[in-house]
Every structure is written in structure tokens, then in C-alpha cells.
Amino acid sequence: RKGCDETLLQTIIAMKPKRVVYVSCNPATLARDLRILEDGGYQTLEVQPVDMFPHTAHVECCALLVKKL
């Protein structure tokens, strides 16, 4: 729930994968981490909420990012 560690995000950026799929249960940390990845050269293509726990307030979010050319 605390999001990704800064070291992990910088490692992902340094490895330069073509695509990153990020799954999060916390919209605030997801937004924070997506901004770091976007500043590192990625573009967020899609964010899809997924109701894994019906009848609760909890929602997972799946984000797809691609490396900018």
C-alpha cells in the first residue's frame, strides 16, 4: 500500500523495459509512482480499475506504461 520504493522505480527506469504493468491498491501512491516513471521516460497508456473485492470500498488499479521513443 505504500507504493514502490524509489530505488525500485529508478532501477526500472535504468533497465528500460518496453512496457511496465503496475498493479496498485492505493490510488495516491499509484499516481505518485506513475509520475516518477513518466518523468523517467514512460507514458501511461491506460489505467483500469478492477473490483477484486465486491461490496467493499477497495479497488485495485492496473496501469500500462510504455517507453517513449
N, CA, C and O atoms as CSV, one atom per row, in Angstrom:
chain,resi,resn,atom,element,x,y,z
A,1,ARG,N,N,0.808,-1.204,0.000
A,1,ARG,CA,C,0.000,0.000,0.000
A,1,ARG,C,C,0.844,1.257,0.000
A,1,ARG,O,O,0.354,2.343,-0.310
A,2,LYS,N,N,2.106,1.111,0.346
A,2,LYS,CA,C,2.958,2.299,0.384
A,2,LYS,C,C,3.548,2.632,-0.974
A,2,LYS,O,O,4.279,3.614,-1.106
A,3,GLY,N,N,3.244,1.832,-1.982
A,3,GLY,CA,C,3.789,2.079,-3.313
A,3,GLY,C,C,5.170,1.473,-3.461
A,3,GLY,O,O,5.626,0.704,-2.615
A,4,CYS,N,N,5.824,1.832,-4.548
A,4,CYS,CA,C,7.163,1.304,-4.828
A,4,CYS,C,C,8.224,2.151,-4.148
A,4,CYS,O,O,8.083,3.366,-4.008
A,5,ASP,N,N,9.281,1.487,-3.734
A,5,ASP,CA,C,10.441,2.178,-3.200
A,5,ASP,C,C,11.107,2.967,-4.330
A,5,ASP,O,O,11.124,2.519,-5.476
A,6,GLU,N,N,11.645,4.121,-4.012
A,6,GLU,CA,C,12.307,4.973,-5.012
A,6,GLU,C,C,13.416,4.216,-5.746
A,6,GLU,O,O,13.609,4.405,-6.947
A,7,THR,N,N,14.144,3.361,-5.024
A,7,THR,CA,C,15.223,2.586,-5.647
A,7,THR,C,C,14.673,1.647,-6.710
A,7,THR,O,O,15.276,1.495,-7.772
A,8,LEU,N,N,13.545,1.020,-6.440
A,8,LEU,CA,C,12.934,0.123,-7.423
A,8,LEU,C,C,12.515,0.899,-8.670
A,8,LEU,O,O,12.763,0.452,-9.790
A,9,LEU,N,N,11.890,2.042,-8.484
A,9,LEU,CA,C,11.459,2.840,-9.633
A,9,LEU,C,C,12.655,3.280,-10.473
A,9,LEU,O,O,12.590,3.245,-11.702
A,10,GLN,N,N,13.735,3.690,-9.834
A,10,GLN,CA,C,14.934,4.096,-10.571
A,10,GLN,C,C,15.572,2.904,-11.285
A,10,GLN,O,O,16.131,3.064,-12.370
A,11,THR,N,N,15.497,1.717,-10.691
A,11,THR,CA,C,16.012,0.505,-11.338
A,11,THR,C,C,15.191,0.174,-12.575
A,11,THR,O,O,15.750,-0.174,-13.615
A,12,ILE,N,N,13.874,0.278,-12.474
A,12,ILE,CA,C,13.006,0.042,-13.639
A,12,ILE,C,C,13.359,1.017,-14.751
A,12,ILE,O,O,13.497,0.619,-15.908
A,13,ILE,N,N,13.506,2.285,-14.411
A,13,ILE,CA,C,13.852,3.304,-15.408
A,13,ILE,C,C,15.196,2.980,-16.052
A,13,ILE,O,O,15.347,3.106,-17.268
A,14,ALA,N,N,16.172,2.564,-15.249
A,14,ALA,CA,C,17.509,2.247,-15.770
A,14,ALA,C,C,17.501,1.010,-16.665
A,14,ALA,O,O,18.275,0.932,-17.619
A,15,MET,N,N,16.631,0.040,-16.366
A,15,MET,CA,C,16.561,-1.193,-17.165
A,15,MET,C,C,15.868,-0.964,-18.505
A,15,MET,O,O,16.051,-1.748,-19.435
A,16,LYS,N,N,15.078,0.096,-18.613
A,16,LYS,CA,C,14.403,0.495,-19.848
A,16,LYS,C,C,13.535,-0.590,-20.494
A,16,LYS,O,O,13.647,-0.829,-21.696
A,17,PRO,N,N,12.669,-1.251,-19.708
A,17,PRO,CA,C,11.762,-2.206,-20.360
A,17,PRO,C,C,10.817,-1.462,-21.301
A,17,PRO,O,O,10.503,-0.292,-21.080
A,18,LYS,N,N,10.368,-2.148,-22.348
A,18,LYS,CA,C,9.453,-1.521,-23.312
A,18,LYS,C,C,8.095,-1.226,-22.689
A,18,LYS,O,O,7.467,-0.214,-23.000
A,19,ARG,N,N,7.645,-2.123,-21.801
A,19,ARG,CA,C,6.338,-1.979,-21.155
A,19,ARG,C,C,6.472,-2.242,-19.662
A,19,ARG,O,O,7.304,-3.036,-19.223
A,20,VAL,N,N,5.644,-1.565,-18.907
A,20,VAL,CA,C,5.548,-1.798,-17.466
A,20,VAL,C,C,4.066,-1.918,-17.137
A,20,VAL,O,O,3.265,-1.073,-17.536
A,21,VAL,N,N,3.705,-2.963,-16.412
A,21,VAL,CA,C,2.345,-3.104,-15.888
A,21,VAL,C,C,2.445,-2.931,-14.378
A,21,VAL,O,O,3.157,-3.673,-13.701
A,22,TYR,N,N,1.736,-1.961,-13.870
A,22,TYR,CA,C,1.800,-1.620,-12.449
A,22,TYR,C,C,0.421,-1.892,-11.859
A,22,TYR,O,O,-0.578,-1.371,-12.355
A,23,VAL,N,N,0.359,-2.704,-10.801
A,23,VAL,CA,C,-0.899,-3.014,-10.119
A,23,VAL,C,C,-0.823,-2.422,-8.716
A,23,VAL,O,O,0.145,-2.647,-7.989
A,24,SER,N,N,-1.847,-1.668,-8.347
A,24,SER,CA,C,-1.831,-0.977,-7.062
A,24,SER,C,C,-3.208,-0.986,-6.419
A,24,SER,O,O,-4.231,-0.996,-7.102
A,25,CYS,N,N,-3.212,-0.982,-5.096
A,25,CYS,CA,C,-4.475,-0.872,-4.361
A,25,CYS,C,C,-4.623,0.514,-3.729
A,25,CYS,O,O,-5.576,0.769,-2.994
A,26,ASN,N,N,-3.669,1.408,-4.023
A,26,ASN,CA,C,-3.707,2.742,-3.437
A,26,ASN,C,C,-3.577,3.788,-4.541
A,26,ASN,O,O,-2.487,3.976,-5.081
A,27,PRO,N,N,-4.665,4.471,-4.885
A,27,PRO,CA,C,-4.617,5.446,-5.979
A,27,PRO,C,C,-3.609,6.574,-5.755
A,27,PRO,O,O,-3.022,7.072,-6.716
A,28,ALA,N,N,-3.401,6.980,-4.510
A,28,ALA,CA,C,-2.465,8.076,-4.228
A,28,ALA,C,C,-1.026,7.669,-4.532
A,28,ALA,O,O,-0.293,8.419,-5.175
A,29,THR,N,N,-0.617,6.483,-4.072
A,29,THR,CA,C,0.758,6.055,-4.349
A,29,THR,C,C,0.915,5.659,-5.810
A,29,THR,O,O,1.999,5.802,-6.375
A,30,LEU,N,N,-0.143,5.167,-6.425
A,30,LEU,CA,C,-0.084,4.869,-7.856
A,30,LEU,C,C,0.200,6.151,-8.634
A,30,LEU,O,O,1.078,6.167,-9.497
A,31,ALA,N,N,-0.527,7.215,-8.341
A,31,ALA,CA,C,-0.321,8.492,-9.034
A,31,ALA,C,C,1.097,9.000,-8.815
A,31,ALA,O,O,1.739,9.475,-9.752
A,32,ARG,N,N,1.585,8.903,-7.591
A,32,ARG,CA,C,2.953,9.347,-7.284
A,32,ARG,C,C,3.976,8.570,-8.098
A,32,ARG,O,O,4.872,9.156,-8.707
A,33,ASP,N,N,3.838,7.233,-8.107
A,33,ASP,CA,C,4.813,6.384,-8.791
A,33,ASP,C,C,4.715,6.509,-10.309
A,33,ASP,O,O,5.733,6.453,-10.999
A,34,LEU,N,N,3.501,6.678,-10.837
A,34,LEU,CA,C,3.362,6.884,-12.280
A,34,LEU,C,C,4.048,8.174,-12.704
A,34,LEU,O,O,4.658,8.227,-13.772
A,35,ARG,N,N,3.957,9.207,-11.885
A,35,ARG,CA,C,4.624,10.476,-12.204
A,35,ARG,C,C,6.141,10.267,-12.278
A,35,ARG,O,O,6.790,10.798,-13.179
A,36,ILE,N,N,6.704,9.511,-11.353
A,36,ILE,CA,C,8.148,9.242,-11.364
A,36,ILE,C,C,8.527,8.478,-12.629
A,36,ILE,O,O,9.519,8.806,-13.281
A,37,LEU,N,N,7.740,7.462,-12.978
A,37,LEU,CA,C,8.023,6.692,-14.192
A,37,LEU,C,C,7.848,7.556,-15.438
A,37,LEU,O,O,8.629,7.440,-16.383
A,38,GLU,N,N,6.847,8.408,-15.452
A,38,GLU,CA,C,6.645,9.312,-16.594
A,38,GLU,C,C,7.809,10.292,-16.715
A,38,GLU,O,O,8.268,10.574,-17.822
A,39,ASP,N,N,8.281,10.805,-15.599
A,39,ASP,CA,C,9.446,11.699,-15.619
A,39,ASP,C,C,10.697,10.951,-16.078
A,39,ASP,O,O,11.649,11.561,-16.565
A,40,GLY,N,N,10.688,9.621,-15.920
A,40,GLY,CA,C,11.812,8.780,-16.339
A,40,GLY,C,C,11.704,8.282,-17.771
A,40,GLY,O,O,12.509,7.454,-18.198
A,41,GLY,N,N,10.729,8.771,-18.512
A,41,GLY,CA,C,10.652,8.431,-19.928
A,41,GLY,C,C,9.537,7.483,-20.331
A,41,GLY,O,O,9.552,6.947,-21.440
A,42,TYR,N,N,8.574,7.268,-19.450
A,42,TYR,CA,C,7.447,6.385,-19.767
A,42,TYR,C,C,6.172,7.192,-19.977
A,42,TYR,O,O,6.024,8.301,-19.465
A,43,GLN,N,N,5.266,6.611,-20.737
A,43,GLN,CA,C,3.956,7.213,-20.980
A,43,GLN,C,C,2.892,6.254,-20.464
A,43,GLN,O,O,2.909,5.067,-20.790
A,44,THR,N,N,1.974,6.763,-19.666
A,44,THR,CA,C,0.858,5.955,-19.190
A,44,THR,C,C,-0.183,5.883,-20.299
A,44,THR,O,O,-0.725,6.904,-20.723
A,45,LEU,N,N,-0.458,4.664,-20.763
A,45,LEU,CA,C,-1.446,4.479,-21.827
A,45,LEU,C,C,-2.841,4.242,-21.286
A,45,LEU,O,O,-3.827,4.710,-21.854
A,46,GLU,N,N,-2.917,3.511,-20.185
A,46,GLU,CA,C,-4.236,3.128,-19.684
A,46,GLU,C,C,-4.156,2.821,-18.197
A,46,GLU,O,O,-3.174,2.251,-17.721
A,47,VAL,N,N,-5.191,3.203,-17.475
A,47,VAL,CA,C,-5.363,2.802,-16.080
A,47,VAL,C,C,-6.759,2.212,-15.971
A,47,VAL,O,O,-7.746,2.864,-16.311
A,48,GLN,N,N,-6.836,0.975,-15.496
A,48,GLN,CA,C,-8.112,0.265,-15.418
A,48,GLN,C,C,-8.392,-0.140,-13.973
A,48,GLN,O,O,-7.626,-0.917,-13.403
A,49,PRO,N,N,-9.468,0.364,-13.363
A,49,PRO,CA,C,-9.837,-0.122,-12.038
A,49,PRO,C,C,-10.399,-1.541,-12.139
A,49,PRO,O,O,-11.073,-1.889,-13.108
A,50,VAL,N,N,-10.113,-2.342,-11.131
A,50,VAL,CA,C,-10.594,-3.724,-11.091
A,50,VAL,C,C,-11.194,-3.967,-9.709
A,50,VAL,O,O,-10.514,-3.821,-8.693
A,51,ASP,N,N,-12.462,-4.336,-9.681
A,51,ASP,CA,C,-13.152,-4.586,-8.418
A,51,ASP,C,C,-12.913,-6.027,-7.991
A,51,ASP,O,O,-13.699,-6.923,-8.299
A,52,MET,N,N,-11.816,-6.231,-7.278
A,52,MET,CA,C,-11.457,-7.578,-6.818
A,52,MET,C,C,-12.200,-7.964,-5.531
A,52,MET,O,O,-12.272,-9.140,-5.178
A,53,PHE,N,N,-12.743,-6.973,-4.847
A,53,PHE,CA,C,-13.399,-7.213,-3.567
A,53,PHE,C,C,-14.793,-6.590,-3.591
A,53,PHE,O,O,-15.009,-5.516,-3.029
A,54,PRO,N,N,-15.744,-7.275,-4.251
A,54,PRO,CA,C,-17.098,-6.727,-4.368
A,54,PRO,C,C,-17.702,-6.375,-3.005
A,54,PRO,O,O,-17.421,-7.012,-1.990
A,55,HIS,N,N,-18.528,-5.354,-3.022
A,55,HIS,CA,C,-19.257,-4.894,-1.841
A,55,HIS,C,C,-18.343,-4.287,-0.783
A,55,HIS,O,O,-18.717,-4.203,0.387
A,56,THR,N,N,-17.130,-3.857,-1.193
A,56,THR,CA,C,-16.238,-3.112,-0.307
A,56,THR,C,C,-15.784,-1.862,-1.052
A,56,THR,O,O,-16.057,-1.705,-2.242
A,57,ALA,N,N,-15.098,-0.986,-0.350
A,57,ALA,CA,C,-14.580,0.244,-0.967
A,57,ALA,C,C,-13.231,0.021,-1.645
A,57,ALA,O,O,-12.689,0.945,-2.251
A,58,HIS,N,N,-12.683,-1.185,-1.554
A,58,HIS,CA,C,-11.350,-1.464,-2.091
A,58,HIS,C,C,-11.395,-1.725,-3.594
A,58,HIS,O,O,-12.207,-2.511,-4.082
A,59,VAL,N,N,-10.503,-1.045,-4.316
A,59,VAL,CA,C,-10.405,-1.207,-5.766
A,59,VAL,C,C,-8.935,-1.303,-6.147
A,59,VAL,O,O,-8.126,-0.474,-5.730
A,60,GLU,N,N,-8.592,-2.307,-6.934
A,60,GLU,CA,C,-7.243,-2.410,-7.491
A,60,GLU,C,C,-7.205,-1.601,-8.780
A,60,GLU,O,O,-8.225,-1.453,-9.453
A,61,CYS,N,N,-6.049,-1.084,-9.121
A,61,CYS,CA,C,-5.868,-0.376,-10.391
A,61,CYS,C,C,-4.690,-0.993,-11.133
A,61,CYS,O,O,-3.627,-1.221,-10.556
A,62,CYS,N,N,-4.893,-1.256,-12.406
A,62,CYS,CA,C,-3.829,-1.770,-13.269
A,62,CYS,C,C,-3.479,-0.668,-14.264
A,62,CYS,O,O,-4.350,-0.140,-14.954
A,63,ALA,N,N,-2.194,-0.330,-14.329
A,63,ALA,CA,C,-1.735,0.716,-15.246
A,63,ALA,C,C,-0.764,0.112,-16.251
A,63,ALA,O,O,0.080,-0.712,-15.899
A,64,LEU,N,N,-0.893,0.529,-17.501
A,64,LEU,CA,C,0.018,0.112,-18.564
A,64,LEU,C,C,0.829,1.322,-18.997
A,64,LEU,O,O,0.280,2.349,-19.396
A,65,LEU,N,N,2.152,1.182,-18.911
A,65,LEU,CA,C,3.062,2.237,-19.344
A,65,LEU,C,C,3.956,1.698,-20.443
A,65,LEU,O,O,4.296,0.515,-20.451
A,66,VAL,N,N,4.338,2.565,-21.371
A,66,VAL,CA,C,5.272,2.189,-22.434
A,66,VAL,C,C,6.409,3.201,-22.463
A,66,VAL,O,O,6.239,4.369,-22.113
A,67,LYS,N,N,7.575,2.718,-22.891
A,67,LYS,CA,C,8.747,3.587,-23.023
A,67,LYS,C,C,8.517,4.544,-24.177
A,67,LYS,O,O,8.141,4.124,-25.271
A,68,LYS,N,N,8.743,5.837,-23.937
A,68,LYS,CA,C,8.618,6.830,-25.006
A,68,LYS,C,C,9.758,6.644,-25.989
A,68,LYS,O,O,10.860,6.253,-25.606
A,69,LEU,N,N,9.491,6.924,-27.255
A,69,LEU,CA,C,10.525,6.808,-28.286
A,69,LEU,C,C,11.484,7.971,-28.239
A,69,LEU,O,O,12.418,8.033,-29.039
